[in-house]
Amino acid sequence: MTLTMKTTTMSNPQSFMALDIDFTANTQAILINLAKCKNLPSLFEAVLIEAQRLTNADGGTLYVMSGEDEKAKLKFSVMSNKSLGIRLNAYAGDDINIDHLKLYENGEPNVHNVATFVALNKQLVNIKNVYLTDEFDFSGTKRFDRNHGYRSESFMTIPLLDHNNEVIAVLQLINAKDDLTDEIIEFSSDNEALIEAMAGYTATALENQILLHSHKELLDAFIQSLAKIIDVRSPHTSAHCQRLPILTELIAQAACEDTNGYFKEFNLNQDQWYELKVAAWMHDCGKLATPDSIINKGTKLNTLLDGIDSIKARFAALISNAEIQLYKQAMIDGNSENLEVDIKQIKQQYRSDFEFLSLINKGGEFMSEEFKKRVRKIAKYQYKNIEGDLEPMLHQDEIDNLCITRGTINEEERKTINRHIDITIEVLEALPFPKNLRKVPEYAGGHHERMDGKGYPKGLTRDQLSIPARIMGVADIFEALTAKERPYKKPMALSEAFSILKRMKNEGHIDPDVFDLFLKSGKWVGYAKTHMLDFQLDVTMDNVENYI
């Protein structure tokens, strides 16, 4: 009977240092290349590709361990096949439509699949020909062969163990080939020794990257949760903290793609992209210190309750008092001929005044001087309070709030809100960011600065601000103008938003090159279709030049 399978129990990786293995310069270079990989997708792929190269294997798969105990499974993560021209990496976003392998089925170890067997027993398995063995279930492999016109024969499967001797991944190599004839051969004992030696170094590199990746995932989840908490605190900012990173990335992509214009020297490597992403997600973290009474101020008179209700009661008293006075005067004059007309007119006037106050109480992008004059005129009306004393219709603080030019926030409240950027900078500068994230405070803290130096909190000018900070400044304003959920204003159409941004560009508020790039690149088109309402989409690439 021909031996079709042999197994080798994995030894401690350190023991391979004592083996008399001829590590060539090429092999050493492979290990150095693995150490240079800075992220999981590239490392996973490099592990498989370099293992194929060492053994001259035509194909291979890397499974990554996920879960623990009876929920443990091997995730089909990387796949490569030279003959079929396949190279897929799930961690890089490729869709690998193959089920993961469970290590346990109904509470029992799954020893029918060679990969799960290797993971459970922590031993290498070398099979000469999968079509000549019944040791394992290779129905999936044979189905793959039929679907792709392929022939899988020799298999070598090896576990990758961490420093605790726990399996972190399983490497599977398929169809070793003769260097001269290119015929499929079995994996030799030399192949086993090389791969086992490589596995020790590979597992260390993988363990380090997996640990870094888990820390990164934790940081990502934390900062995104923080942004969501800020957004759910108030409907007035809707999903601002979640949408700004999207816009920031879109504009930064346009800047990186610019090869001839102002941004031709601008580029971001992988670490810098992540740095910008973290800054965008955390740009408003200081808002957690802003009082609810201000952040939730949906109307100009809003405190805990909307003060317009109190004014409504005053108008009711005013109308009642006016009716009484008209009846009294009619009795004195002995003439009630025009009484009903007079009462109707005065009711219409007062109701009109109240409707006007209700309207401006909601805030908006701009309030005219004419409207402010009308507020002050209404403020002089007098009504009798419950004690019968005359009081002015509006108190001074109500006049001041109703005359707010833009939005619903008065000057004192604006200062309190603006303080959030100081707190953001203080919080971010206090965090022990690693070297590749050191610019997060600067990027996040600069999105309210102006190009002419009239912004806050530091009054920095364009030359003092980095390109990422200037990008975030444009993204922040564009999102605020076009947000569709804010209760104090209607969603703004693109034409109006671009017109306002163009004026801000001309006034030295936002960076002119960033704004022009944003419009010319068309990066706003996809964002608008996804995050805006249909009626807002009144600008196309055909007429966007009108706003540059």
C-alpha positions as CSV (number, residue, x, y, z in Angstrom):
1,M,0.0,0.0,0.0
2,T,1.4,3.4,-1.0
3,L,1.8,5.8,1.9
4,T,-0.2,8.9,1.0
5,M,0.0,11.0,4.2
6,K,2.6,11.7,6.8
7,T,2.4,13.9,9.8
8,T,5.0,15.8,11.8
9,T,4.4,17.2,15.3
10,M,5.4,20.8,15.5
11,S,8.4,21.6,17.6
12,N,9.2,24.8,19.4
13,P,10.2,27.3,16.6
14,Q,13.5,28.0,18.5
15,S,14.6,24.4,18.0
16,F,14.9,25.0,14.3
17,M,17.9,27.3,15.0
18,A,19.8,24.2,15.8
19,L,18.9,22.3,12.6
20,D,21.5,22.2,9.8
21,I,19.2,23.8,7.3
22,D,20.8,25.6,4.3
23,F,19.2,29.0,4.6
24,T,20.2,30.7,1.3
25,A,20.5,34.4,0.9
26,N,17.1,34.2,-0.9
27,T,15.5,32.5,2.1
28,Q,16.9,35.1,4.5
29,A,15.6,37.9,2.2
30,I,12.2,36.3,2.3
31,L,12.2,36.5,6.1
32,I,13.3,40.1,6.0
33,N,10.5,40.9,3.5
34,L,8.0,39.4,5.9
35,A,9.3,41.6,8.7
36,K,8.9,44.7,6.6
37,C,5.1,44.2,6.0
38,K,3.4,46.9,8.1
39,N,-0.2,45.6,7.9
40,L,-2.1,42.4,8.1
41,P,-3.3,42.3,4.4
42,S,0.1,42.6,3.0
43,L,1.7,40.3,5.6
44,F,-0.9,37.5,5.1
45,E,-0.4,37.7,1.3
46,A,3.4,37.8,1.7
47,V,3.4,34.7,4.0
48,L,1.6,32.7,1.4
49,I,3.5,33.9,-1.7
50,E,6.9,33.4,-0.1
51,A,5.9,29.9,1.1
52,Q,4.9,29.1,-2.4
53,R,8.2,30.4,-3.7
54,L,10.2,28.4,-1.1
55,T,8.6,25.1,-2.1
56,N,7.8,25.9,-5.7
57,A,4.1,25.3,-4.9
58,D,1.5,26.2,-7.6
59,G,-1.2,27.1,-5.2
60,G,-1.9,27.8,-1.6
61,T,-4.3,29.1,1.1
62,L,-3.9,30.9,4.4
63,Y,-6.5,30.4,7.0
64,V,-6.6,32.7,10.0
65,M,-7.9,31.5,13.4
66,S,-11.0,33.3,14.8
67,G,-12.9,32.7,18.0
68,E,-12.2,30.4,20.9
69,D,-13.1,27.0,22.2
70,E,-16.1,25.4,20.5
71,K,-16.7,28.6,18.5
72,A,-13.3,28.5,16.9
73,K,-13.0,28.5,13.2
74,L,-10.5,29.0,10.4
75,K,-11.3,32.0,8.2
76,F,-10.5,31.6,4.5
77,S,-8.3,34.7,4.2
78,V,-5.8,34.5,1.4
79,M,-5.7,32.3,-1.8
80,S,-3.2,32.1,-4.5
81,N,-2.9,29.9,-7.6
82,K,-0.3,30.6,-10.3
83,S,-1.8,28.3,-13.0
84,L,-5.3,29.8,-12.6
85,G,-4.0,33.4,-12.2
86,I,-5.9,33.7,-8.8
87,R,-4.7,36.0,-6.0
88,L,-7.4,36.9,-3.5
89,N,-7.0,38.6,-0.1
90,A,-10.1,38.9,2.1
91,Y,-8.3,41.4,4.4
92,A,-7.7,43.6,1.4
93,G,-11.4,43.6,0.6
94,D,-11.5,40.8,-1.9
95,D,-14.7,38.7,-1.9
96,I,-13.8,35.1,-1.2
97,N,-17.1,33.2,-1.3
98,I,-15.9,30.1,0.6
99,D,-17.3,29.1,4.0
100,H,-15.1,29.2,7.0
101,L,-14.0,25.9,8.6
102,K,-15.4,25.1,12.1
103,L,-13.0,23.4,14.4
104,Y,-15.9,21.8,16.2
105,E,-19.2,20.3,14.9
106,N,-21.9,19.6,17.4
107,G,-19.3,19.9,20.2
108,E,-17.0,17.3,18.6
109,P,-13.6,18.1,17.0
110,N,-13.8,18.4,13.2
111,V,-11.0,16.1,12.1
112,H,-12.4,15.4,8.7
113,N,-10.9,18.5,7.1
114,V,-7.1,18.5,6.9
115,A,-6.9,22.2,7.8
116,T,-9.0,21.8,11.0
117,F,-7.1,18.6,11.8
118,V,-3.8,20.4,11.6
119,A,-5.1,23.2,13.8
120,L,-6.5,20.9,16.4
121,N,-3.5,18.7,16.6
122,K,-0.8,21.4,15.9
123,Q,1.1,19.1,13.5
124,L,2.1,19.3,9.9
125,V,0.4,17.0,7.4
126,N,2.0,16.2,4.0
127,I,-0.2,14.4,1.5
128,K,1.2,13.0,-1.7
129,N,-2.1,12.9,-3.7
130,V,-5.5,13.9,-2.3
131,Y,-7.2,11.7,-4.9
132,L,-5.4,8.6,-3.5
133,T,-6.2,9.1,0.2
134,D,-9.3,8.7,2.3
135,E,-7.8,10.1,5.4
136,F,-9.6,13.4,5.0
137,D,-12.7,14.9,3.2
138,F,-11.4,16.6,0.0
139,S,-14.8,16.9,-1.6
140,G,-14.5,20.7,-1.6
141,T,-11.1,20.5,-3.2
142,K,-12.4,18.2,-5.9
143,R,-15.4,20.4,-6.5
144,F,-13.0,23.4,-7.0
145,D,-11.0,21.3,-9.5
146,R,-14.1,20.5,-11.5
147,N,-15.3,24.1,-11.6
148,H,-11.9,25.4,-12.6
149,G,-10.5,22.6,-14.8
150,Y,-7.7,22.1,-12.3
151,R,-6.0,19.0,-10.7
152,S,-5.0,19.3,-7.0
153,E,-2.7,16.5,-5.9
154,S,0.1,17.2,-3.4
155,F,-0.9,19.0,-0.2
156,M,1.2,20.3,2.7
157,T,-0.7,21.9,5.6
158,I,1.1,23.4,8.6
159,P,-0.1,25.3,11.7
160,L,1.5,28.7,12.6
161,L,1.9,28.9,16.4
162,D,2.3,31.9,18.6
163,H,4.6,32.2,21.7
164,N,2.0,30.4,23.8
165,N,2.0,27.5,21.3
166,E,-1.5,28.5,20.2
167,V,-2.6,28.3,16.6
168,I,-3.0,31.7,15.0
169,A,-3.2,30.5,11.4
170,V,-3.0,27.5,9.1
171,L,-0.9,27.6,5.9
172,Q,-1.8,25.2,3.1
173,L,0.4,24.6,0.0
174,I,-0.9,22.8,-3.1
175,N,0.9,21.0,-5.9
176,A,4.7,21.2,-5.5
177,K,6.3,21.3,-8.9
178,D,9.6,20.0,-10.3
179,D,12.0,22.8,-11.0
180,L,13.0,21.4,-14.4
181,T,9.9,19.5,-15.7
182,D,7.2,21.6,-14.1
183,E,5.4,18.3,-13.2
184,I,3.4,18.0,-10.0
185,I,5.4,16.2,-7.3
186,E,5.0,15.6,-3.6
187,F,6.4,18.0,-1.0
188,S,9.8,16.8,0.1
189,S,11.2,16.5,3.6
190,D,13.4,19.4,2.7
191,N,10.3,21.4,1.9
192,E,8.9,20.4,5.3
193,A,12.0,21.5,7.1
194,L,12.1,24.9,5.3
195,I,8.4,25.6,5.9
196,E,8.6,24.6,9.5
197,A,11.6,26.9,10.0
198,M,9.8,29.7,8.1
199,A,6.7,29.1,10.2
200,G,8.5,30.0,13.4
201,Y,9.5,33.4,12.1
202,T,6.2,33.9,10.2
203,A,4.1,33.2,13.3
204,T,6.1,35.8,15.3
205,A,5.5,38.4,12.6
206,L,1.8,37.5,12.3
207,E,1.3,37.6,16.1
208,N,2.8,41.0,16.3
209,Q,0.7,42.3,13.4
210,I,-2.4,40.7,14.7
211,L,-1.8,42.4,18.1
212,L,-1.3,45.7,16.4
213,H,-4.3,45.2,14.2
214,S,-6.5,44.4,17.2
215,H,-5.3,47.5,19.0
216,K,-6.0,49.5,15.9
217,E,-9.5,48.0,15.6
218,L,-10.1,48.9,19.3
219,L,-9.0,52.5,18.6
220,D,-11.2,52.7,15.5
221,A,-14.2,51.4,17.4
222,F,-13.6,53.7,20.3
223,I,-13.3,56.9,18.2
224,Q,-16.2,56.0,16.0
225,S,-18.4,55.3,19.1
226,L,-17.3,58.6,20.5
227,A,-18.4,60.4,17.3
228,K,-21.7,58.6,17.4
229,I,-22.2,59.7,21.0
230,I,-21.6,63.3,20.0
231,D,-24.1,63.0,17.2
232,V,-26.9,61.4,19.2
233,R,-26.6,64.0,21.9
234,S,-28.4,66.4,19.6
235,P,-30.5,66.2,16.5
236,H,-29.1,69.6,15.5
237,T,-25.8,68.1,14.5
238,S,-27.4,64.9,13.1
239,A,-24.7,62.7,11.7
240,H,-22.1,65.4,11.3
241,C,-19.2,63.6,13.1
242,Q,-19.9,60.5,11.0
243,R,-20.1,62.2,7.6
244,L,-17.2,64.6,8.0
245,P,-14.6,61.8,7.7
246,I,-16.2,60.7,4.4
247,L,-16.0,64.2,2.9
248,T,-12.5,64.7,4.3
249,E,-11.3,61.5,2.6
250,L,-12.9,62.4,-0.7
251,I,-11.2,65.7,-0.9
252,A,-7.9,64.3,0.3
253,Q,-8.2,61.7,-2.5
254,A,-8.7,64.4,-5.0
255,A,-5.6,66.2,-3.7
256,C,-3.5,63.0,-4.0
257,E,-4.8,62.5,-7.6
258,D,-3.9,66.1,-8.6
259,T,-0.7,65.7,-10.7
260,N,-0.5,69.2,-12.3
261,G,-2.1,71.7,-10.0
262,Y,-1.5,73.2,-6.6
263,F,-1.5,69.7,-4.9
264,K,0.9,68.0,-7.3
265,E,3.4,67.5,-4.5
266,F,0.8,66.4,-2.0
267,N,0.5,62.7,-1.2
268,L,-0.4,60.5,1.8
269,N,1.2,57.2,2.7
270,Q,-0.7,54.5,4.6
271,D,0.2,55.9,8.0
272,Q,-0.7,59.5,7.0
273,W,-4.1,58.3,5.7
274,Y,-4.8,56.7,9.0
275,E,-3.7,59.8,10.8
276,L,-6.1,62.0,8.8
277,K,-8.9,59.5,9.4
278,V,-8.4,59.6,13.2
279,A,-8.3,63.4,13.2
280,A,-11.5,63.6,11.2
281,W,-13.4,61.2,13.5
282,M,-12.2,63.1,16.6
283,H,-12.5,66.7,15.3
284,D,-15.4,67.6,17.5
285,C,-14.7,65.4,20.6
286,G,-14.6,68.6,22.7
287,K,-18.4,69.0,22.1
288,L,-18.9,66.4,24.8
289,A,-18.2,69.2,27.3
290,T,-20.8,71.6,25.7
291,P,-23.9,71.9,27.9
292,D,-27.0,70.2,26.6
293,S,-29.0,73.4,27.0
294,I,-26.8,74.9,24.3
295,I,-26.1,72.0,22.0
296,N,-29.8,71.2,21.9
297,K,-30.9,74.8,21.4
298,G,-33.2,74.2,18.4
299,T,-34.9,77.6,18.6
300,K,-33.7,81.1,19.6
301,L,-35.8,81.1,22.8
302,N,-35.1,77.5,23.7
303,T,-33.8,76.8,27.2
304,L,-35.3,73.7,28.9
305,L,-38.6,74.7,27.2
306,D,-39.2,76.8,24.2
307,G,-39.8,80.4,25.4
308,I,-42.2,81.0,22.5
309,D,-44.9,79.3,24.5
310,S,-44.6,81.9,27.2
311,I,-44.9,84.7,24.6
312,K,-47.9,83.0,23.1
313,A,-49.6,83.3,26.5
314,R,-48.7,86.9,26.7
315,F,-50.3,87.6,23.3
316,A,-53.4,85.8,24.5
317,A,-53.5,88.2,27.5
318,L,-52.8,91.1,25.2
319,I,-55.7,90.2,22.9
320,S,-58.0,89.7,25.8
321,N,-57.0,93.1,27.3
322,A,-57.5,94.8,24.0
323,E,-61.0,93.4,23.6
324,I,-62.0,94.5,27.0
325,Q,-60.6,98.0,26.3
326,L,-62.5,98.2,23.0
327,Y,-65.8,97.1,24.7
328,K,-65.3,99.7,27.5
329,Q,-64.5,102.5,25.0
330,A,-67.6,101.6,22.9
331,M,-69.8,101.8,26.0
332,I,-68.3,105.2,27.0
333,D,-68.8,106.5,23.4
334,G,-72.2,104.9,23.1
335,N,-71.1,103.6,19.7
336,S,-70.5,99.9,19.0
337,E,-71.0,100.1,15.2
338,N,-67.3,99.4,14.4
339,L,-66.6,97.3,17.5
340,E,-66.5,93.9,15.8
341,V,-64.3,95.2,12.9
342,D,-61.9,96.8,15.4
343,I,-61.6,93.6,17.4
344,K,-61.0,91.5,14.3
345,Q,-58.3,93.9,13.1
346,I,-56.4,94.0,16.3
347,K,-56.6,90.2,16.6
348,Q,-55.2,89.8,13.1
349,Q,-52.4,92.2,13.9
350,Y,-51.4,90.5,17.1
351,R,-51.7,87.0,15.6
352,S,-49.6,88.2,12.7
353,D,-47.0,89.5,15.1
354,F,-46.9,86.2,17.0
355,E,-46.6,84.2,13.8
356,F,-43.7,86.4,12.8
357,L,-42.0,85.8,16.2
358,S,-42.7,82.0,15.9
359,L,-41.1,82.0,12.4
360,I,-37.9,83.9,13.3
361,N,-37.6,81.9,16.5
362,K,-36.6,78.9,14.4
363,G,-33.5,80.6,13.2
364,G,-32.0,80.6,9.7
365,E,-29.0,81.6,7.6
366,F,-29.7,85.3,7.8
367,M,-32.1,87.8,9.6
368,S,-32.5,91.2,8.1
369,E,-32.4,94.6,9.9
370,E,-36.0,95.1,8.9
371,F,-37.0,92.0,10.8
372,K,-35.0,93.1,13.9
373,K,-36.8,96.4,13.9
374,R,-40.1,94.7,13.9
375,V,-39.0,92.5,16.9
376,R,-38.1,95.7,18.8
377,K,-41.5,97.3,17.9
378,I,-43.4,94.2,19.1
379,A,-41.3,94.2,22.3
380,K,-42.9,97.6,23.3
381,Y,-46.4,96.1,23.4
382,Q,-47.6,95.9,27.0
383,Y,-49.8,93.3,28.5
384,K,-51.2,92.8,32.0
385,N,-49.7,90.0,34.0
386,I,-51.6,87.8,36.4
387,E,-51.4,90.5,39.1
388,G,-52.8,93.2,36.8
389,D,-49.5,95.0,36.3
390,L,-48.3,96.1,32.8
391,E,-45.2,94.4,31.4
392,P,-43.4,94.8,28.1
393,M,-44.2,92.0,25.6
394,L,-40.6,91.0,25.3
395,H,-37.8,91.1,27.9
396,Q,-34.3,92.2,26.9
397,D,-32.8,88.7,26.7
398,E,-35.7,87.6,24.5
399,I,-35.1,90.6,22.2
400,D,-31.5,89.7,22.0
401,N,-32.1,86.1,21.2
402,L,-34.9,86.8,18.6
403,C,-32.5,89.2,16.9
404,I,-29.8,86.5,16.4
405,T,-28.7,87.0,12.8
406,R,-27.8,83.4,11.9
407,G,-28.9,80.2,13.5
408,T,-30.3,80.0,17.0
409,I,-27.2,80.6,19.2
410,N,-26.5,84.0,20.8
411,E,-23.0,85.5,21.3
412,E,-22.4,84.1,24.8
413,E,-23.6,80.7,23.7
414,R,-21.5,80.9,20.6
415,K,-18.4,81.5,22.8
416,T,-19.3,78.4,24.8
417,I,-19.7,76.3,21.7
418,N,-16.5,77.6,20.2
419,R,-14.8,76.5,23.3
420,H,-15.3,72.9,22.1
421,I,-12.3,73.3,19.7
422,D,-10.0,74.4,22.6
423,I,-11.2,71.3,24.5
424,T,-10.7,69.1,21.5
425,I,-7.1,70.3,21.2
426,E,-6.4,70.0,24.9
427,V,-7.8,66.4,25.0
428,L,-6.0,65.3,21.8
429,E,-2.7,66.8,22.8
430,A,-2.9,65.1,26.2
431,L,-3.2,61.7,24.5
432,P,0.0,59.7,24.0
433,F,-0.3,59.2,20.3
434,P,2.4,57.2,18.6
435,K,4.7,58.9,16.2
436,N,2.5,58.1,13.1
437,L,-0.5,59.9,14.8
438,R,1.3,63.0,16.2
439,K,-0.4,65.4,13.8
440,V,-4.0,64.4,14.8
441,P,-4.4,67.4,17.2
442,E,-3.2,69.8,14.5
443,Y,-5.5,68.4,11.8
444,A,-8.5,68.2,14.1
445,G,-7.9,71.5,15.8
446,G,-7.6,73.6,12.7
447,H,-10.9,73.1,11.0
448,H,-12.4,76.4,12.4
449,E,-9.4,78.6,11.4
450,R,-9.7,81.0,8.5
451,M,-7.2,81.6,5.7
452,D,-7.1,85.3,6.7
453,G,-6.2,84.6,10.3
454,K,-9.7,85.6,11.7
455,G,-10.7,82.2,12.7
456,Y,-10.4,80.4,16.0
457,P,-9.0,79.2,18.4
458,K,-5.5,80.3,17.4
459,G,-6.1,82.8,14.6
460,L,-3.8,80.9,12.3
461,T,-3.4,81.9,8.6
462,R,-3.4,79.8,5.5
463,D,0.4,79.5,5.5
464,Q,0.3,78.3,9.1
465,L,-2.2,75.5,8.4
466,S,-1.4,72.1,6.9
467,I,-3.3,71.0,3.8
468,P,-5.2,68.3,5.7
469,A,-6.4,70.9,8.2
470,R,-7.6,73.1,5.4
471,I,-9.3,70.2,3.7
472,M,-11.1,69.4,6.9
473,G,-12.2,73.1,7.2
474,V,-14.0,72.9,3.8
475,A,-15.5,69.5,4.5
476,D,-16.8,70.7,7.9
477,I,-18.7,73.7,6.4
478,F,-20.0,71.8,3.4
479,E,-21.5,69.1,5.6
480,A,-23.1,71.6,7.9
481,L,-24.7,73.5,5.0
482,T,-26.1,70.5,3.3
483,A,-27.1,68.3,6.2
484,K,-30.7,67.2,5.7
485,E,-31.8,66.4,9.3
486,R,-31.2,69.7,11.2
487,P,-34.6,70.8,12.6
488,Y,-33.8,74.6,12.6
489,K,-33.3,74.9,8.9
490,K,-34.3,73.3,5.6
491,P,-31.7,71.2,3.8
492,M,-29.7,73.5,1.5
493,A,-29.4,72.7,-2.2
494,L,-26.0,72.3,-3.7
495,S,-26.3,75.6,-5.7
496,E,-26.9,77.6,-2.5
497,A,-24.2,75.7,-0.5
498,F,-21.6,76.2,-3.3
499,S,-22.6,79.9,-3.6
500,I,-22.0,80.4,0.1
501,L,-18.7,78.5,0.0
502,K,-17.6,80.6,-3.0
503,R,-18.3,83.8,-1.1
504,M,-16.4,82.4,1.9
505,K,-13.5,81.6,-0.4
506,N,-13.5,85.2,-1.7
507,E,-13.7,86.6,1.8
508,G,-10.6,84.6,2.9
509,H,-12.5,82.2,5.1
510,I,-11.8,78.9,3.4
511,D,-8.9,77.7,1.3
512,P,-9.5,78.6,-2.4
513,D,-7.4,75.8,-3.8
514,V,-9.1,73.1,-1.7
515,F,-12.6,74.4,-2.6
516,D,-11.9,74.7,-6.3
517,L,-10.3,71.2,-6.2
518,F,-13.4,69.8,-4.5
519,L,-15.7,71.2,-7.1
520,K,-13.6,70.4,-10.2
521,S,-12.8,66.8,-9.1
522,G,-16.5,65.9,-8.8
523,K,-15.9,64.1,-5.5
524,W,-19.1,65.8,-4.2
525,V,-21.3,64.0,-6.8
526,G,-21.3,60.5,-5.2
527,Y,-21.5,62.0,-1.7
528,A,-24.5,64.1,-2.6
529,K,-26.4,61.2,-4.2
530,T,-25.8,59.1,-1.0
531,H,-26.3,61.7,1.7
532,M,-28.6,64.3,0.3
533,L,-32.2,64.6,-0.8
534,D,-33.2,64.7,-4.5
535,F,-34.2,68.3,-4.6
536,Q,-30.8,69.3,-3.2
537,L,-29.0,67.9,-6.3
538,D,-29.5,71.0,-8.5
539,V,-25.8,71.2,-9.7
540,T,-24.1,68.9,-12.1
541,M,-20.6,68.7,-13.5
542,D,-21.8,70.5,-16.5
543,N,-22.5,73.7,-14.6
544,V,-20.3,73.5,-11.5
545,E,-17.8,75.9,-13.1
546,N,-20.4,78.7,-12.2
547,Y,-19.4,78.3,-8.6
548,I,-15.6,78.3,-8.9
